[in-house]
Amino acid sequence: MIRLRLAWRLARVIVHLLAGLATCALVFPWAGRRLRDAATRRWSRRLLAICNVRVEEAPGAPALEHALFVANHVSWLDIFVLNSLHPCRFVAKAEIRSWPVLGWLAAAAGTVFIARGNRRELRHIFKGIVSVLRQGERVAFFPEGTVGQQGSVLPFHANLFEAAIDAKVALQPCALAYLDEAGAWHRGVDYAGDVSFVDSIVTILGGAPVRARVACLAPIAGEGAHRRELAQAAHDAIQAALRPVDASPLLAQSGSV
C-alpha cells in the first residue's frame, strides 16, 4: 500500500511538473507580474498538496509587497512554501539549477543562481537584485548559504543584505518550520548532510503529512543601516521565532492554505 501511494504521488508530481513547464513556456513570456504571481502561487500550492504538505501562516507581521525577504533554509520545499503565500524573485545557490525539472522551473520563474566563491558574479547579481527591488518587486534569498537542521539557524552571510540598503527598501525576515501532526519538528523534511534530492522527495512523498509554518516577522529598515547589522538582526529574529520546538499553540491560531 505504501509503495502504491508513493507511486501514485510521484506520477501526480510528474504530471504537475509538465503542467508547470507548459505554463513557463506559453504564459510567462508575455504575462505581467500580477498574472505570473497568481500562476506561481497556484502552482506551488498544488505541488505542496500533492506532496502532502499543508502551509500554515503563523501570526506575525503582514508580508510586505515590496521588500527584501530573508529566511532560514531547511529544504528544497522552502521556495515553493514561500511562493504559495508570497511569490518572490529568489536568489539561490547554483546547485538548485541542476535539480531535475524543478531547477528549470525555478529558473523560468525568475530565480537567480549564485555560484559559490565567484566574487565577480556576486557583484553582478547584487546589481540585478537592487534593480529588481527598485522596480517594486519582492526579492528573497537564504542567507545561510546552505540548508541547516531544523530549530537552529546557521550564521548569515552579510553580502546581499546591502541590496536593501542600496535600494532603500525594508528587510523582512521569515521563519520557516516543518512540523508533524504532534507539533514537533518533522525530520522527514531534513535535507542537510548526505541526503540527496531524490532521497528527500521520495521520503516526503511516502511519509507522514507535513505542516509547513511560515512566520513573517517585523520588517527591519534598510536605509542607513550596515549590512552586518541587518544580517545579525534578521538572524536573531528568525532564531527567536523558531523557539520553542513545540509550536502547536501558535499553529492553532494560524491560517492554512
Short mmCIF file of the C-alpha atoms (twelve columns), coordinates in Angstrom:
data_MODEL
# 
_entry.id   MODEL 
# 
loop_
_atom_site.group_PDB 
_atom_site.id 
_atom_site.type_symbol 
_atom_site.label_atom_id 
_atom_site.label_alt_id 
_atom_site.label_comp_id 
_atom_site.label_asym_id 
_atom_site.label_seq_id 
_atom_site.Cartn_x 
_atom_site.Cartn_y 
_atom_site.Cartn_z 
_atom_site.pdbx_PDB_model_num 
ATOM 1   C CA . MET A 1   0.000  0.000  0.000   1 
ATOM 2   C CA . ILE A 2   2.829  2.392  0.897   1 
ATOM 3   C CA . ARG A 3   4.599  1.711  -2.402  1 
ATOM 4   C CA . LEU A 4   1.357  2.210  -4.325  1 
ATOM 5   C CA . ARG A 5   0.729  5.532  -2.583  1 
ATOM 6   C CA . LEU A 6   4.286  6.655  -3.310  1 
ATOM 7   C CA . ALA A 7   3.998  5.676  -6.985  1 
ATOM 8   C CA . TRP A 8   0.670  7.499  -7.322  1 
ATOM 9   C CA . ARG A 9   2.003  10.690 -5.752  1 
ATOM 10  C CA . LEU A 10  5.160  10.542 -7.849  1 
ATOM 11  C CA . ALA A 11  3.068  10.200 -11.019 1 
ATOM 12  C CA . ARG A 12  0.991  13.221 -9.986  1 
ATOM 13  C CA . VAL A 13  4.153  15.240 -9.313  1 
ATOM 14  C CA . ILE A 14  5.455  14.418 -12.796 1 
ATOM 15  C CA . VAL A 15  2.174  15.490 -14.438 1 
ATOM 16  C CA . HIS A 16  2.158  18.676 -12.362 1 
ATOM 17  C CA . LEU A 17  5.758  19.434 -13.352 1 
ATOM 18  C CA . LEU A 18  4.832  19.062 -17.013 1 
ATOM 19  C CA . ALA A 19  1.967  21.499 -16.486 1 
ATOM 20  C CA . GLY A 20  4.456  23.908 -14.912 1 
ATOM 21  C CA . LEU A 21  6.780  23.587 -17.880 1 
ATOM 22  C CA . ALA A 22  3.918  24.411 -20.217 1 
ATOM 23  C CA . THR A 23  2.946  27.471 -18.150 1 
ATOM 24  C CA . CYS A 24  6.524  28.760 -18.125 1 
ATOM 25  C CA . ALA A 25  6.868  28.261 -21.874 1 
ATOM 26  C CA . LEU A 26  3.478  29.574 -23.001 1 
ATOM 27  C CA . VAL A 27  2.326  32.056 -20.330 1 
ATOM 28  C CA . PHE A 28  5.313  33.607 -18.566 1 
ATOM 29  C CA . PRO A 29  6.973  35.173 -21.647 1 
ATOM 30  C CA . TRP A 30  4.059  37.615 -22.125 1 
ATOM 31  C CA . ALA A 31  2.410  37.680 -18.672 1 
ATOM 32  C CA . GLY A 32  2.605  40.695 -16.365 1 
ATOM 33  C CA . ARG A 33  3.776  40.479 -12.784 1 
ATOM 34  C CA . ARG A 34  0.291  40.029 -11.300 1 
ATOM 35  C CA . LEU A 35  -0.535 37.108 -13.582 1 
ATOM 36  C CA . ARG A 36  2.882  35.497 -13.026 1 
ATOM 37  C CA . ASP A 37  2.468  35.785 -9.273  1 
ATOM 38  C CA . ALA A 38  -1.005 34.254 -9.371  1 
ATOM 39  C CA . ALA A 39  0.190  31.360 -11.532 1 
ATOM 40  C CA . THR A 40  3.244  30.807 -9.308  1 
ATOM 41  C CA . ARG A 41  1.134  30.835 -6.145  1 
ATOM 42  C CA . ARG A 42  -1.444 28.426 -7.568  1 
ATOM 43  C CA . TRP A 43  1.170  26.033 -8.988  1 
ATOM 44  C CA . SER A 44  3.200  25.990 -5.756  1 
ATOM 45  C CA . ARG A 45  0.118  25.276 -3.648  1 
ATOM 46  C CA . ARG A 46  -0.839 22.384 -5.892  1 
ATOM 47  C CA . LEU A 47  2.667  20.894 -5.769  1 
ATOM 48  C CA . LEU A 48  2.706  21.066 -1.978  1 
ATOM 49  C CA . ALA A 49  -0.756 19.489 -1.758  1 
ATOM 50  C CA . ILE A 50  0.431  16.554 -3.867  1 
ATOM 51  C CA . CYS A 51  3.430  16.194 -1.540  1 
ATOM 52  C CA . ASN A 52  1.037  16.155 1.452   1 
ATOM 53  C CA . VAL A 53  2.396  19.455 2.742   1 
ATOM 54  C CA . ARG A 54  -0.063 21.908 4.283   1 
ATOM 55  C CA . VAL A 55  1.108  25.508 4.562   1 
ATOM 56  C CA . GLU A 56  0.089  27.497 7.631   1 
ATOM 57  C CA . GLU A 57  0.777  31.181 8.134   1 
ATOM 58  C CA . ALA A 58  1.649  31.855 11.761  1 
ATOM 59  C CA . PRO A 59  0.675  35.112 13.461  1 
ATOM 60  C CA . GLY A 60  3.187  37.854 12.838  1 
ATOM 61  C CA . ALA A 61  3.738  40.951 10.748  1 
ATOM 62  C CA . PRO A 62  1.950  41.424 7.403   1 
ATOM 63  C CA . ALA A 63  4.066  40.419 4.412   1 
ATOM 64  C CA . LEU A 64  5.342  43.482 2.573   1 
ATOM 65  C CA . GLU A 65  4.663  43.704 -1.150  1 
ATOM 66  C CA . HIS A 66  7.984  45.446 -1.744  1 
ATOM 67  C CA . ALA A 67  10.878 44.210 0.394   1 
ATOM 68  C CA . LEU A 68  13.955 42.038 0.592   1 
ATOM 69  C CA . PHE A 69  12.844 38.759 2.185   1 
ATOM 70  C CA . VAL A 70  15.318 36.524 4.043   1 
ATOM 71  C CA . ALA A 71  14.512 33.099 5.506   1 
ATOM 72  C CA . ASN A 72  16.202 30.157 7.161   1 
ATOM 73  C CA . HIS A 73  16.895 27.306 4.746   1 
ATOM 74  C CA . VAL A 74  15.603 23.838 5.618   1 
ATOM 75  C CA . SER A 75  14.559 22.018 2.444   1 
ATOM 76  C CA . TRP A 76  14.042 22.191 -1.305  1 
ATOM 77  C CA . LEU A 77  10.418 22.819 -0.316  1 
ATOM 78  C CA . ASP A 78  11.280 26.298 1.014   1 
ATOM 79  C CA . ILE A 79  10.971 28.146 -2.295  1 
ATOM 80  C CA . PHE A 80  7.578  26.628 -3.045  1 
ATOM 81  C CA . VAL A 81  6.281  27.171 0.503   1 
ATOM 82  C CA . LEU A 82  7.096  30.885 0.337   1 
ATOM 83  C CA . ASN A 83  5.776  31.161 -3.221  1 
ATOM 84  C CA . SER A 84  2.484  29.559 -2.183  1 
ATOM 85  C CA . LEU A 85  1.836  32.594 0.026   1 
ATOM 86  C CA . HIS A 86  4.023  35.459 -1.160  1 
ATOM 87  C CA . PRO A 87  5.583  34.940 -4.618  1 
ATOM 88  C CA . CYS A 88  9.145  36.277 -4.766  1 
ATOM 89  C CA . ARG A 89  12.054 36.587 -7.130  1 
ATOM 90  C CA . PHE A 90  14.534 34.212 -5.492  1 
ATOM 91  C CA . VAL A 91  18.307 34.227 -5.230  1 
ATOM 92  C CA . ALA A 92  19.543 30.676 -4.677  1 
ATOM 93  C CA . LYS A 93  22.702 28.588 -4.830  1 
ATOM 94  C CA . ALA A 94  23.723 27.305 -8.247  1 
ATOM 95  C CA . GLU A 95  23.238 23.655 -7.226  1 
ATOM 96  C CA . ILE A 96  19.463 24.151 -7.341  1 
ATOM 97  C CA . ARG A 97  19.695 24.775 -11.092 1 
ATOM 98  C CA . SER A 98  20.764 21.121 -11.535 1 
ATOM 99  C CA . TRP A 99  17.702 19.679 -9.803  1 
ATOM 100 C CA . PRO A 100 15.648 17.585 -12.256 1 
ATOM 101 C CA . VAL A 101 12.871 19.756 -13.773 1 
ATOM 102 C CA . LEU A 102 12.387 21.746 -10.547 1 
ATOM 103 C CA . GLY A 103 15.652 23.571 -11.229 1 
ATOM 104 C CA . TRP A 104 14.464 24.582 -14.694 1 
ATOM 105 C CA . LEU A 105 11.119 25.693 -13.309 1 
ATOM 106 C CA . ALA A 106 12.838 27.772 -10.635 1 
ATOM 107 C CA . ALA A 107 14.916 29.464 -13.324 1 
ATOM 108 C CA . ALA A 108 11.863 30.095 -15.514 1 
ATOM 109 C CA . ALA A 109 10.118 31.699 -12.521 1 
ATOM 110 C CA . GLY A 110 12.917 34.260 -12.285 1 
ATOM 111 C CA . THR A 111 15.251 32.655 -9.743  1 
ATOM 112 C CA . VAL A 112 18.809 33.976 -9.865  1 
ATOM 113 C CA . PHE A 113 21.525 31.398 -9.185  1 
ATOM 114 C CA . ILE A 114 24.804 32.165 -7.419  1 
ATOM 115 C CA . ALA A 115 27.989 30.123 -7.797  1 
ATOM 116 C CA . ARG A 116 29.889 29.938 -4.519  1 
ATOM 117 C CA . GLY A 117 33.184 31.808 -4.382  1 
ATOM 118 C CA . ASN A 118 32.622 33.774 -7.584  1 
ATOM 119 C CA . ARG A 119 33.031 37.389 -6.432  1 
ATOM 120 C CA . ARG A 120 32.631 38.884 -9.903  1 
ATOM 121 C CA . GLU A 121 29.347 37.045 -10.440 1 
ATOM 122 C CA . LEU A 122 28.195 38.012 -6.940  1 
ATOM 123 C CA . ARG A 123 28.693 41.690 -7.698  1 
ATOM 124 C CA . HIS A 124 26.788 41.369 -10.981 1 
ATOM 125 C CA . ILE A 125 23.912 39.584 -9.254  1 
ATOM 126 C CA . PHE A 126 23.910 42.160 -6.465  1 
ATOM 127 C CA . LYS A 127 23.318 44.931 -9.009  1 
ATOM 128 C CA . GLY A 128 20.498 42.885 -10.524 1 
ATOM 129 C CA . ILE A 129 18.814 42.464 -7.133  1 
ATOM 130 C CA . VAL A 130 18.972 46.192 -6.482  1 
ATOM 131 C CA . SER A 131 17.476 46.860 -9.921  1 
ATOM 132 C CA . VAL A 132 14.578 44.442 -9.341  1 
ATOM 133 C CA . LEU A 133 13.902 45.917 -5.888  1 
ATOM 134 C CA . ARG A 134 13.828 49.419 -7.353  1 
ATOM 135 C CA . GLN A 135 11.174 48.207 -9.791  1 
ATOM 136 C CA . GLY A 136 8.905  47.485 -6.830  1 
ATOM 137 C CA . GLU A 137 9.222  43.697 -6.712  1 
ATOM 138 C CA . ARG A 138 9.818  41.370 -3.777  1 
ATOM 139 C CA . VAL A 139 13.159 39.524 -3.736  1 
ATOM 140 C CA . ALA A 140 14.055 36.657 -1.389  1 
ATOM 141 C CA . PHE A 141 17.172 34.702 -0.517  1 
ATOM 142 C CA . PHE A 142 18.530 32.253 2.082   1 
ATOM 143 C CA . PRO A 143 21.486 33.949 3.785   1 
ATOM 144 C CA . GLU A 144 22.773 30.783 5.480   1 
ATOM 145 C CA . GLY A 145 24.041 29.717 2.050   1 
ATOM 146 C CA . THR A 146 23.122 26.079 2.706   1 
ATOM 147 C CA . VAL A 147 20.427 24.008 4.401   1 
ATOM 148 C CA . GLY A 148 20.572 23.515 8.153   1 
ATOM 149 C CA . GLN A 149 18.988 21.330 10.795  1 
ATOM 150 C CA . GLN A 150 15.576 22.419 11.980  1 
ATOM 151 C CA . GLY A 151 15.486 24.523 15.108  1 
ATOM 152 C CA . SER A 152 18.905 26.099 14.599  1 
ATOM 153 C CA . VAL A 153 19.958 28.896 12.263  1 
ATOM 154 C CA . LEU A 154 23.458 28.977 10.792  1 
ATOM 155 C CA . PRO A 155 25.369 32.292 10.641  1 
ATOM 156 C CA . PHE A 156 24.137 34.620 7.880   1 
ATOM 157 C CA . HIS A 157 26.356 35.779 5.030   1 
ATOM 158 C CA . ALA A 158 26.004 39.554 5.000   1 
ATOM 159 C CA . ASN A 159 26.945 40.480 1.414   1 
ATOM 160 C CA . LEU A 160 23.496 40.518 -0.198  1 
ATOM 161 C CA . PHE A 161 21.905 42.412 2.689   1 
ATOM 162 C CA . GLU A 162 23.464 45.534 1.211   1 
ATOM 163 C CA . ALA A 163 20.868 45.338 -1.588  1 
ATOM 164 C CA . ALA A 164 18.200 46.525 0.883   1 
ATOM 165 C CA . ILE A 165 20.420 49.483 1.805   1 
ATOM 166 C CA . ASP A 166 21.156 50.487 -1.797  1 
ATOM 167 C CA . ALA A 167 17.547 50.027 -2.942  1 
ATOM 168 C CA . LYS A 168 16.250 51.817 0.186   1 
ATOM 169 C CA . VAL A 169 13.728 49.101 0.978   1 
ATOM 170 C CA . ALA A 170 12.854 47.253 4.170   1 
ATOM 171 C CA . LEU A 171 14.252 43.855 5.059   1 
ATOM 172 C CA . GLN A 172 11.657 41.291 6.161   1 
ATOM 173 C CA . PRO A 173 12.796 38.131 7.966   1 
ATOM 174 C CA . CYS A 174 10.733 34.954 7.527   1 
ATOM 175 C CA . ALA A 175 10.928 31.902 9.799   1 
ATOM 176 C CA . LEU A 176 10.225 28.520 8.184   1 
ATOM 177 C CA . ALA A 177 9.385  25.419 10.199  1 
ATOM 178 C CA . TYR A 178 8.170  21.959 9.187   1 
ATOM 179 C CA . LEU A 179 6.131  20.138 11.809  1 
ATOM 180 C CA . ASP A 180 4.474  16.775 12.212  1 
ATOM 181 C CA . GLU A 181 0.922  16.284 13.461  1 
ATOM 182 C CA . ALA A 182 2.131  16.429 17.082  1 
ATOM 183 C CA . GLY A 183 3.744  19.841 16.584  1 
ATOM 184 C CA . ALA A 184 7.354  18.569 16.729  1 
ATOM 185 C CA . TRP A 185 9.974  19.054 14.022  1 
ATOM 186 C CA . HIS A 186 9.195  16.853 11.015  1 
ATOM 187 C CA . ARG A 187 12.526 15.085 10.497  1 
ATOM 188 C CA . GLY A 188 11.424 13.629 7.166   1 
ATOM 189 C CA . VAL A 189 11.892 17.104 5.675   1 
ATOM 190 C CA . ASP A 190 15.538 17.479 6.755   1 
ATOM 191 C CA . TYR A 191 17.784 17.988 3.734   1 
ATOM 192 C CA . ALA A 192 21.136 18.529 5.425   1 
ATOM 193 C CA . GLY A 193 24.125 16.177 5.372   1 
ATOM 194 C CA . ASP A 194 24.265 13.380 2.801   1 
ATOM 195 C CA . VAL A 195 20.563 13.442 1.888   1 
ATOM 196 C CA . SER A 196 20.174 13.687 -1.909  1 
ATOM 197 C CA . PHE A 197 17.362 15.440 -3.722  1 
ATOM 198 C CA . VAL A 198 15.927 12.103 -4.889  1 
ATOM 199 C CA . ASP A 199 16.111 10.633 -1.363  1 
ATOM 200 C CA . SER A 200 14.366 13.711 0.037   1 
ATOM 201 C CA . ILE A 201 11.479 13.779 -2.413  1 
ATOM 202 C CA . VAL A 202 10.879 10.020 -2.006  1 
ATOM 203 C CA . THR A 203 10.877 10.403 1.800   1 
ATOM 204 C CA . ILE A 204 8.406  13.277 1.672   1 
ATOM 205 C CA . LEU A 205 6.082  11.658 -0.859  1 
ATOM 206 C CA . GLY A 206 5.991  8.396  1.086   1 
ATOM 207 C CA . GLY A 207 5.965  9.873  4.565   1 
ATOM 208 C CA . ALA A 208 3.565  11.347 7.072   1 
ATOM 209 C CA . PRO A 209 1.756  14.667 6.474   1 
ATOM 210 C CA . VAL A 210 3.832  17.827 6.840   1 
ATOM 211 C CA . ARG A 211 2.731  21.167 8.262   1 
ATOM 212 C CA . ALA A 212 4.858  23.980 6.863   1 
ATOM 213 C CA . ARG A 213 4.688  27.049 9.067   1 
ATOM 214 C CA . VAL A 214 5.610  30.471 7.679   1 
ATOM 215 C CA . ALA A 215 6.035  33.383 10.074  1 
ATOM 216 C CA . CYS A 216 6.641  36.795 8.503   1 
ATOM 217 C CA . LEU A 217 8.413  38.880 11.134  1 
ATOM 218 C CA . ALA A 218 8.634  42.594 11.809  1 
ATOM 219 C CA . PRO A 219 10.384 44.456 8.958   1 
ATOM 220 C CA . ILE A 220 13.800 45.994 9.583   1 
ATOM 221 C CA . ALA A 221 14.598 49.358 7.994   1 
ATOM 222 C CA . GLY A 222 17.368 49.009 5.430   1 
ATOM 223 C CA . GLU A 223 18.130 52.630 4.636   1 
ATOM 224 C CA . GLY A 224 21.084 53.960 6.624   1 
ATOM 225 C CA . ALA A 225 21.914 50.579 8.187   1 
ATOM 226 C CA . HIS A 226 25.030 48.425 7.847   1 
ATOM 227 C CA . ARG A 227 24.763 45.077 6.108   1 
ATOM 228 C CA . ARG A 228 26.305 43.173 9.046   1 
ATOM 229 C CA . GLU A 229 23.849 44.770 11.451  1 
ATOM 230 C CA . LEU A 230 20.956 43.813 9.175   1 
ATOM 231 C CA . ALA A 231 22.231 40.240 8.863   1 
ATOM 232 C CA . GLN A 232 22.572 39.818 12.630  1 
ATOM 233 C CA . ALA A 233 19.195 41.394 13.371  1 
ATOM 234 C CA . ALA A 234 17.469 39.120 10.839  1 
ATOM 235 C CA . HIS A 235 19.301 36.054 12.157  1 
ATOM 236 C CA . ASP A 236 18.318 36.786 15.751  1 
ATOM 237 C CA . ALA A 237 14.674 37.446 14.821  1 
ATOM 238 C CA . ILE A 238 14.353 34.160 12.913  1 
ATOM 239 C CA . GLN A 239 16.134 32.152 15.609  1 
ATOM 240 C CA . ALA A 240 13.817 33.578 18.267  1 
ATOM 241 C CA . ALA A 241 10.727 32.777 16.158  1 
ATOM 242 C CA . LEU A 242 11.740 29.117 15.892  1 
ATOM 243 C CA . ARG A 243 11.521 28.609 19.665  1 
ATOM 244 C CA . PRO A 244 10.033 26.707 21.342  1 
ATOM 245 C CA . VAL A 245 10.289 23.420 19.423  1 
ATOM 246 C CA . ASP A 246 6.641  22.570 20.133  1 
ATOM 247 C CA . ALA A 247 4.943  25.312 18.108  1 
ATOM 248 C CA . SER A 248 1.454  23.813 18.198  1 
ATOM 249 C CA . PRO A 249 -0.056 26.696 20.258  1 
ATOM 250 C CA . LEU A 250 0.987  29.097 17.503  1 
ATOM 251 C CA . LEU A 251 -0.291 26.800 14.805  1 
ATOM 252 C CA . ALA A 252 -3.677 26.604 16.459  1 
ATOM 253 C CA . GLN A 253 -4.079 30.299 15.602  1 
ATOM 254 C CA . SER A 254 -2.612 30.028 12.115  1 
ATOM 255 C CA . GLY A 255 -4.369 30.237 8.784   1 
ATOM 256 C CA . SER A 256 -3.997 27.338 6.347   1 
ATOM 257 C CA . VAL A 257 -3.761 27.440 2.555   1 
# 
